[in-house]
């Protein structure tokens, strides 16, 4: 690994870590956790309760774990700059990046783009941005249609999905600390990484499933204003695709 390539990776990793930390923190505080809903409750109620539990209890742990992994990754990159190539080639986990030299960087760029989209939604909505789906409880009587909301109707979900997908792409790519340290060879390490990937993808799927309900609530609250916006901004998550 050249010094320039290492500097680029380190810069992108630090930037993406800052975005990760900010994007997984509710800008107006954590949602309130109620008692578990009755079994006869609708899927919507159960889903939202479980998502709120993830936000309040899991996300703080995830942030600390991600910080630790990031520090190990940075140390790993710096160590490579001062380690003989012969020693690296003789290690148990040979760094195999020759076939995919740009895959990790592509992952980081996707993550950074997603994080910036998410933060732009924080700024556009201000105090109205919430991790809850109940937009009818928003104190604002103004429908935000500017900034990222002029391109797609649910850009905050697009941002967080891109952020998490990009980081998974990076940290599970050949040459990353997770892949080369032998962490995945140990049952505990493998379980931790699997849990992270499963929870992230579960949350992303649930967010996508939220979009029809949010649209219905926005339509009820803003009426014709929302309908006009929906006619101009047809896509929910990806412009021209979905």
C-alpha positions as semicolon CSV with decimal commas, in nm:
position;residue;x (nm);y (nm);z (nm)
1;X;0,000;0,000;0,000
2;X;0,141;0,337;-0,100
3;X;0,152;0,627;0,142
4;X;-0,086;0,833;-0,072
5;X;-0,339;0,549;-0,091
6;X;-0,318;0,503;0,286
7;X;-0,372;0,875;0,347
8;X;-0,680;0,872;0,124
9;X;-0,822;0,569;0,306
10;X;-0,753;0,715;0,649
11;X;-0,917;1,045;0,555
12;X;-1,228;0,875;0,418
13;X;-1,251;0,639;0,716
14;X;-1,236;0,926;0,967
15;X;-1,490;1,131;0,772
16;X;-1,728;0,837;0,741
17;X;-1,690;0,760;1,113
18;X;-1,792;1,116;1,202
19;X;-2,095;1,091;0,975
20;X;-2,185;0,749;1,118
21;X;-2,178;0,886;1,471
22;X;-2,400;1,183;1,384
23;X;-2,645;0,998;1,163
24;X;-2,733;0,735;1,422
25;X;-2,816;0,991;1,691
26;X;-3,171;1,136;1,690
27;X;-3,130;1,514;1,648
28;X;-3,414;1,592;1,891
29;X;-3,356;1,313;2,142
30;X;-3,444;0,946;2,167
31;X;-3,802;0,831;2,115
32;X;-3,995;0,726;2,422
33;X;-4,015;0,354;2,494
34;X;-4,350;0,226;2,612
35;X;-4,441;-0,119;2,739
36;X;-4,435;-0,394;2,476
37;X;-4,752;-0,379;2,267
38;X;-5,011;-0,655;2,308
39;X;-4,979;-0,955;2,078
40;X;-5,302;-0,859;1,903
41;X;-5,154;-0,521;1,805
42;X;-5,102;-0,445;1,438
43;X;-4,772;-0,514;1,265
44;X;-4,721;-0,138;1,236
45;X;-4,739;-0,089;1,615
46;X;-4,507;-0,383;1,685
47;X;-4,259;-0,271;1,418
48;X;-4,240;0,085;1,549
49;X;-4,200;-0,029;1,909
50;X;-3,916;-0,263;1,811
51;X;-3,746;0,004;1,600
52;X;-3,763;0,246;1,892
53;X;-3,601;-0,017;2,115
54;X;-3,320;-0,054;1,861
55;X;-3,269;0,323;1,853
56;X;-3,260;0,359;2,232
57;X;-3,073;0,043;2,335
58;X;-2,882;-0,092;2,035
59;X;-2,763;0,219;1,852
60;X;-2,548;0,349;2,144
61;X;-2,373;0,010;2,165
62;X;-2,330;0,005;1,789
63;X;-2,171;0,351;1,795
64;X;-1,915;0,245;2,056
65;X;-1,839;-0,080;1,873
66;X;-1,799;0,106;1,546
67;X;-1,557;0,351;1,708
68;X;-1,346;0,059;1,833
69;X;-1,345;-0,111;1,492
70;X;-1,252;0,218;1,325
71;X;-0,954;0,265;1,558
72;X;-0,836;-0,091;1,489
73;X;-0,877;-0,029;1,115
74;X;-0,670;0,291;1,130
75;X;-0,400;0,117;1,331
76;X;-0,402;-0,171;1,081
77;X;-0,352;0,065;0,785
78;X;-0,069;0,252;0,956
79;X;0,097;-0,077;1,050
80;X;0,095;-0,188;0,686
81;X;0,299;0,118;0,592
82;X;0,576;0,012;0,829
83;X;0,565;-0,363;0,769
84;X;0,777;-0,549;0,518
85;X;0,578;-0,690;0,222
86;X;0,751;-1,024;0,286
87;X;0,609;-1,036;0,638
88;X;0,263;-0,954;0,510
89;X;0,280;-1,226;0,246
90;X;0,383;-1,481;0,510
91;X;0,104;-1,389;0,752
92;X;-0,183;-1,626;0,823
93;X;-0,433;-1,394;0,657
94;X;-0,269;-1,263;0,344
95;X;-0,395;-0,921;0,246
96;X;-0,578;-0,996;-0,079
97;X;-0,667;-0,662;-0,231
98;X;-0,505;-0,699;-0,574
99;X;-0,829;-0,808;-0,742
100;X;-1,045;-0,543;-0,572
101;X;-0,819;-0,243;-0,503
102;X;-1,095;0,016;-0,533
103;X;-1,387;-0,174;-0,380
104;X;-1,317;-0,048;-0,024
105;X;-1,288;0,313;-0,141
106;X;-1,612;0,285;-0,337
107;X;-1,780;0,162;-0,019
108;X;-1,647;0,458;0,180
109;X;-1,757;0,706;-0,088
110;X;-2,108;0,557;-0,089
111;X;-2,115;0,577;0,291
112;X;-2,002;0,940;0,294
113;X;-2,256;1,037;0,028
114;X;-2,529;0,868;0,230
115;X;-2,422;1,038;0,550
116;X;-2,422;1,380;0,386
117;X;-2,771;1,317;0,246
118;X;-2,893;1,218;0,591
119;X;-2,748;1,529;0,756
120;X;-2,894;1,751;0,484
121;X;-3,234;1,610;0,585
122;X;-3,160;1,700;0,948
123;X;-3,095;2,058;0,839
124;X;-3,396;2,076;0,606
125;X;-3,644;1,953;0,868
126;X;-3,479;2,104;1,175
127;X;-3,682;2,040;1,490
128;X;-3,936;1,840;1,288
129;X;-3,692;1,558;1,212
130;X;-3,777;1,254;1,420
131;X;-3,685;0,888;1,425
132;X;-4,056;0,818;1,472
133;X;-4,297;0,764;1,186
134;X;-4,579;0,969;1,341
135;X;-4,542;1,281;1,127
136;X;-4,890;1,396;1,230
137;X;-4,744;1,482;1,571
138;X;-4,495;1,724;1,417
139;X;-4,536;2,078;1,553
140;X;-4,476;2,229;1,208
141;X;-4,756;2,313;0,966
142;X;-4,517;2,344;0,672
143;X;-4,444;2,065;0,426
144;X;-4,073;2,067;0,346
145;X;-4,019;2,022;-0,027
146;X;-3,678;2,186;-0,070
147;X;-3,323;2,051;-0,058
148;X;-3,308;1,671;-0,082
149;X;-3,689;1,661;-0,059
150;X;-3,709;1,821;-0,403
151;X;-3,556;1,505;-0,554
152;X;-3,708;1,217;-0,354
153;X;-3,974;1,200;-0,084
154;X;-3,780;0,999;0,176
155;X;-3,415;1,105;0,135
156;X;-3,325;1,047;0,500
157;X;-3,389;0,675;0,451
158;X;-3,188;0,676;0,131
159;X;-2,903;0,839;0,321
160;X;-2,894;0,598;0,614
161;X;-2,927;0,294;0,385
162;X;-2,639;0,415;0,166
163;X;-2,429;0,495;0,474
164;X;-2,474;0,151;0,628
165;X;-2,437;-0,036;0,298
166;X;-2,118;0,150;0,211
167;X;-1,962;0,079;0,549
168;X;-2,050;-0,290;0,531
169;X;-1,896;-0,298;0,183
170;X;-1,576;-0,143;0,317
171;X;-1,531;-0,337;0,639
172;X;-1,610;-0,674;0,483
173;X;-1,390;-0,616;0,177
174;X;-1,061;-0,806;0,135
175;X;-0,782;-0,613;0,303
176;X;-0,989;-0,470;0,589
177;X;-0,893;-0,533;0,951
178;X;-1,203;-0,746;1,007
179;X;-1,113;-0,973;0,715
180;X;-0,738;-0,991;0,772
181;X;-0,717;-1,004;1,152
182;X;-0,877;-1,346;1,183
183;X;-1,175;-1,201;1,371
184;X;-1,416;-1,394;1,150
185;X;-1,238;-1,720;1,236
186;X;-1,358;-1,698;1,597
187;X;-1,720;-1,783;1,683
188;X;-1,766;-1,474;1,903
189;X;-1,617;-1,235;1,650
190;X;-1,813;-1,392;1,367
191;X;-2,134;-1,369;1,572
192;X;-2,080;-1,000;1,652
193;X;-2,027;-0,913;1,286
194;X;-2,325;-1,123;1,175
195;X;-2,549;-0,955;1,433
196;X;-2,435;-0,612;1,312
197;X;-2,507;-0,695;0,948
198;X;-2,843;-0,857;1,027
199;X;-2,964;-0,569;1,248
200;X;-2,852;-0,306;0,997
201;X;-3,032;-0,479;0,713
202;X;-3,341;-0,541;0,926
203;X;-3,361;-0,171;1,011
204;X;-3,311;-0,075;0,646
205;X;-3,593;-0,306;0,533
206;X;-3,824;-0,169;0,804
207;X;-3,746;0,187;0,696
208;X;-3,839;0,104;0,337
209;X;-4,164;-0,048;0,465
210;X;-4,231;0,276;0,653
211;X;-4,251;0,491;0,341
212;X;-4,615;0,414;0,242
213;X;-4,735;0,490;0,596
214;X;-4,543;0,817;0,608
215;X;-4,689;0,916;0,272
216;X;-5,040;0,846;0,399
217;X;-4,983;1,051;0,712
218;X;-4,836;1,341;0,517
219;X;-5,127;1,331;0,275
220;X;-5,377;1,342;0,562
221;X;-5,198;1,635;0,723
222;X;-5,117;1,850;0,419
223;X;-5,381;1,740;0,169
224;X;-5,354;1,906;-0,171
225;X;-5,010;2,047;-0,091
226;X;-4,874;1,696;-0,044
227;X;-5,055;1,569;-0,356
228;X;-4,896;1,844;-0,566
229;X;-4,554;1,759;-0,421
230;X;-4,610;1,388;-0,488
231;X;-4,695;1,467;-0,851
232;X;-4,368;1,659;-0,892
233;X;-4,150;1,422;-0,686
234;X;-4,255;1,074;-0,793
235;X;-3,969;0,872;-0,643
236;X;-3,955;0,765;-0,280
237;X;-3,592;0,662;-0,234
238;X;-3,399;0,660;-0,562
239;X;-3,467;0,923;-0,830
240;X;-3,625;0,766;-1,136
241;X;-3,609;0,414;-0,989
242;X;-3,827;0,385;-0,677
